[in-house]
Amino acid sequence: MSTSEILSLIDAEIANLQQARALIADTGTKLPGRPKAVAVQKNKPKRTMSAEGRARIAAAQRKRWAAKKK
């Protein structure tokens, strides 16, 4: 092995260790393929439904119950 090959292997290992350290420390370093789904879900606002929408759903359910009762 030449010196340049050894140095490139060491550099690759250092990069891997830095990524592992960032994951453990959660420093916020952007890593390729790191999911952010958990943080996004916490910040989503609650969904609300209008009174008109609730009334339409209730009417449809009553219609289904009536059809089943027949």
Wavefront OBJ file of the C-alpha trace (Angstrom):
o trace
v 0.000 0.000 0.000
v 1.261 3.406 -0.872
v 1.205 6.373 1.449
v -1.501 8.119 -0.578
v -3.794 5.066 -0.323
v -3.297 4.887 3.437
v -4.062 8.599 3.784
v -7.247 8.276 1.703
v -8.401 5.339 3.875
v -7.718 7.360 7.022
v -9.633 10.353 5.603
v -12.605 8.110 4.780
v -12.575 6.668 8.296
v -12.430 10.163 9.803
v -15.463 11.190 7.733
v -17.378 8.126 8.948
v -16.476 8.839 12.570
v -17.533 12.477 12.238
v -20.921 11.398 10.875
v -21.342 8.924 13.729
v -20.420 11.597 16.268
v -22.908 14.034 14.735
v -25.665 11.437 14.981
v -24.884 10.674 18.600
v -24.471 14.299 19.648
v -27.411 15.445 17.485
v -25.607 18.634 16.603
v -28.002 19.359 13.783
v -25.405 18.606 11.135
v -27.153 17.811 7.897
v -26.346 14.285 6.848
v -27.458 12.696 3.610
v -30.640 10.669 4.006
v -31.344 11.806 7.566
v -35.132 11.829 8.101
v -36.836 14.873 9.571
v -40.326 13.397 9.752
v -40.479 13.374 13.553
v -39.721 17.071 13.905
v -42.200 18.019 11.180
v -45.063 16.069 12.741
v -44.697 17.808 16.103
v -45.118 21.243 14.527
v -48.216 20.500 12.437
v -51.307 22.466 13.439
v -54.450 20.580 14.413
v -56.960 20.026 11.680
v -60.310 21.660 12.216
v -63.626 20.963 10.577
v -66.298 23.513 9.863
v -69.778 23.172 11.318
v -71.094 22.686 7.785
v -68.693 19.796 7.199
v -69.673 18.116 10.471
v -73.346 18.503 9.575
v -72.822 16.880 6.161
v -70.966 13.932 7.706
v -73.666 13.506 10.374
v -76.421 13.606 7.748
v -74.644 11.005 5.630
v -74.196 8.736 8.663
v -77.880 9.070 9.582
v -78.747 8.146 5.999
v -76.537 5.029 6.218
v -78.133 4.030 9.556
v -81.626 4.483 8.103
v -80.757 2.355 5.078
v -79.380 -0.383 7.322
v -82.444 -0.274 9.602
v -84.845 -0.980 6.703
l 1 2 3 4 5 6 7 8 9 10 11 12 13 14 15 16 17 18 19 20 21 22 23 24 25 26 27 28 29 30 31 32 33 34 35 36 37 38 39 40 41 42 43 44 45 46 47 48 49 50 51 52 53 54 55 56 57 58 59 60 61 62 63 64 65 66 67 68 69 70
